[in-house]
Amino acid sequence: MSSAFADRLAAALEKSGTPLCMGIDPHPALLPAFLSGQEPARAIRLFGQLAIEAAASAGLPAVKPQVALFEQHGPAGMAVLAELAELAQQAGLLVIMDAKRGDIGSTSAAYAAAWLGPHAPFAADALTVNPFMGMDTLAPFIEEAASTGRGLFVLVRTSNEGSGDLQDLDAGGKPVWQRLADQLARLDTGLAASLSGLSGWSGLGVVVGATRPQQAEALRSILPNAPFLIPGYGAQGAGPERARAGLLWQETHWQGGLINSARGLTGTDAARQASSPDSFQNAVLAAIRQARAELDSPRAAG
């Protein structure tokens, strides 16, 4: 990688003028009609290719493949994932691999090598990781990411309905998500300082659901330099104002993170009913235009 992930993300957000990130989520039930009955690996390959082409032509900064939806198809599905990730990077898009890996010791190091290493089989600019086995599990990921110019997004406050079962539990006067953020802030001045870029942003990011805007603002105060990966916009019910709660407006564009949308872009009724590749891409491009109209301005209807 030619520069730190933090700097590549900051540059991509400035160039694109939007924080909108396309989720590449090939749910079998959400694939367009013209792919019905096709062999699964071929169907998800064409779905992903068309979605990436639309994202690139619309000038989006990044895509986020959901690894599990490729993994369920076995080796053929993972081969498609590798192809699509390379295609996205060639098209100028950042690739955020949503794999949520996390383990201890040599297992964690092996995961880091697979997704972040110099010879990683899956092209990734950043990887989502699960910290709930402890801070020591993050060290191999941080070290690998620092050596290859990649980044991390650590699960902190997620958008799913049951997230509060653990993340909101009291931990000595603060909820678990806040305790975790405090520890990440200390990491960012220590081991993770190697992920910092010249832009002032860190390569140690966090996943913060758009459905929790007040907590996003609190997390921004704890982690002022961390990029946010923000799920929950659109299909999960969060409007633009809530989704952008942790982002920062910088004269012409939003900085500080990516707002992900998958079903809202590639799984709309028009996209699912598409009878041809062209009609699918047209539906996706229309959805991107609508999302950008909501997200890109400094003030949007919420």
N, C-alpha and C positions, 0 to 999 in steps of 0.2 A: 504494500500500500504506500502511496506517495506522500501521505500526510496523516496526521492523527484523525481518528473518526470524528472527534469533537469539531475539528475544523472543517472536515468535509460536510458534516451535517449543517453547520452554520452557513457555509457557502451555498449549499443546496437550498436551504430555506430562503436565503436572500435572492438567489437566482430565480427560483420558481415563484416566489411571492406568495406561497401558500404553505400551511402546515399539514395539508391533507396528505395522508398516506393511504395507499390502496392495499387492503388486505386481500391476499390471494388464498381464498378458502374454497377449494373445490368440493363442497358438500354434494354428495350424489343427488340429493333432492333439489338442489338449487342450480344444477347445470342447465344450460339453455336447451330448448326443445330439439334443436337440430343435432345435438349430441346423443339423443336418446337411442339406446340400443347399441351404441358403439363400445368397443373393448375399453375397459376402464382406463388403462394407462394412456391409450390414444386420446380418450375423451379429456382427461385432465391435462394432458400436454397441450392440446389445442385450446382448451379453455384458458390455461395459464398464458399461453403465447398471445392470444388475442387481448387478454386483459392487460398484459405488460405493454403491448404495442399501444393500447389506448392510454395507459398511464404516461408513457413516454411522450406521445403526441400531444397530450394535454399539459405537459410540462410539470408533472408532479415530482416531488423530490425523492420519493421512496416507495417501495412496496414491502409488504410483510407477509411472506408465505407462512401459513399455519402447517407446521411439520406433520402433525398427527394425521392430517387429511391426505397426505401423500404416503405416510408410513403404513396406513391401513391397507394399502395395495401391495405391500411387500417390496421386494427388491426392484420390481418394475416401477413402482411409485416413487421410490427414493431416487432412482435413476432420472425420472422426470423432474424431480425437485432439483437435482444437480444441474440439469440442462436449463431449467427455467431461471435459476439463480444466475447462471453465467449470462444468459440472454438479457436479463434485467440490467446487470452491470454493464454489459456492452452497450445497452441503450441509454446509459448515463444515469440510471436509477440506483440509489442506495438500497441494499437488501438487508432487511431486519429479519433474521430467522427466529420465528416464534417456536422455540423448542422447549423452553422452561426446564433446562437441565439443572441438576444440582445433586452432588453426592460428596463423599469424603475421599481424601487422599489420592491414591493412584487412579481411582475411578473418575474422580473429578478432573484430574489431569488428562485422562483419556478423552473425556467429553470435550474438554477445552481444545485438545489437538484436533478432534474431528470437526469442530465448528469454527475454530479461530486460528488454528495453526497455519504455518507457511505452506503446508501441503494438504490443507483441509480439503476433503472431497466435495464439500458444499460451500460454494462461494457466499460469504457472508460479510457484511460490513459491521454488523452487530448481532448480538445473541441475547435472548431473554433467559434469565437464570432465576432459580428458586433458592432463596437464602434460608429457608426455615429449618435446615439442619445446623445452622450456625455460621458465623462470620468466617471461620476457617475454611469452609467449603468454597468461598469466593476467591480465595488466594490463587489457585491455579488458573482460574479464568482471567483474573486481573493480570497476572504475569504473562499469560499467552497473548491476551489482547494488547498489552503494552508493547510486546515485542513485534507484533505484526500490524500495528496501527488500526486495530479494530476496537469496538466498543461493547458495552454491556448495558442491558436494561434489567434491573433487579425488581422482582415483584415486591411491592410495598403496600399499596392500597388498591385492590382490584375492583372491577365493576360488577362482578356477579352478585346475585342476591344473598348468597350465604357467606360472603366474604367477612362479614362482621362476626361470625361464629368464633373466629380466632383473632382476626386483625383488630377488633374493637375491645378485646379483653383488657381489663385493667392490669397493668404491670407496674406496680409501685407508684401509682398516681398518674400514669400516662398510659394511653392505649398501646397495644403491641406495635401498631404501624408507626407510631411516633417514636417509640423506643428503637425500632429498626432504623428509621431515618436518622436518629441521633448517632447510631453506630456507623451508618454509612457516611455521615458527615466527618466522623473521625477518620474513617478509612480514606476519605478523599484528601485529607491533609497528610496521610501517611503513605501506605502501600499504593493506593490508587492515584496518588499525585502524578504517577508516571503516565496516566491516561489523559492528563490535561493538555489542551491545545493552545496555540498562539492566540486563538480567538477569545480566550478567557473562559470558554466552556469546558466542562469535564467530559471524558468519555465514559464515566460511570453514571449511567442514567437510571431512572426508576420508572416502573409501570404504575400509573395513577389513573384510576377510572374517572371518566367524564361525569359519572353519576354522583361524584363526591366533590363538588366544587369548593366548599369551604375547607375540606381537608387538603385539596390541591393547593389552595392558597397558603395553608399552614406548612405544607411540605416545601413550597417554594421559599419560605422564609428560613427553613432549616437547611435546605440544599439549594442555595441561590445559583449555583453554576451547573446543576445537573440537568441534562435534557430529560424531558418527560415523554414517555410513550403512553398515549391516552386512548384506551379503548372505551366503548360505551356510547359513542356519538351515533345518532341516527336510530338504527334498528333497536338499540337497547334503551332508547328514550331520552338521551341527553341532547339538548339543543346546542347551538353554537356558543352562546355565552357561557354555559356550564362547561363545555368542552375546553374552552380557552382560558379557564380560570387560572391555571398555573403558567400560562405563557406571557411573554413580554412583548409589547408593541415597540418596534424600533423604526420610527419614521415612515417606512414604506412597507413593512412586512412584520410578521410575527416571528419571534425567535424563542428558543427554549424547548422545542419538542415537536412531536408529530402526533396528529389526531388521526387515528386509524378508522377506516370504514371499509367493511367487506360487503356485507349484504346490501348496504345502502348504495353501493356502486355496481357490483356485478350480480347482485341477487334481486334486483327490482323486478316487478311484474313484467315490464317490457323486456328486460334482459333474459328472464327465464322463458318467456314465450317466443324468443327470437327463433326464426326459421332458417337463418343463414348466418355465417360469420359476420357479414357486413351489418346486418340488422342488430346483431349482438353488440358489436363495437359501437354502433350509433347509439344504442340504448345506454351503454356504459359512459360514453362521452357526454350524453345529455345529463346523466346523474352526476358526473364530475362537475359539469358547469353549474348545476344547481347547488352542490355542496360548496363549491368555491365562492359562489355568490353569498352564501351564508357565512362562511368562515374567514374570508380574506380581508374584509374591511375592518377598521379599528372598532367600529360599533356595528353589531348585527342584531336583528330581531331574534330573541331568544326563546 
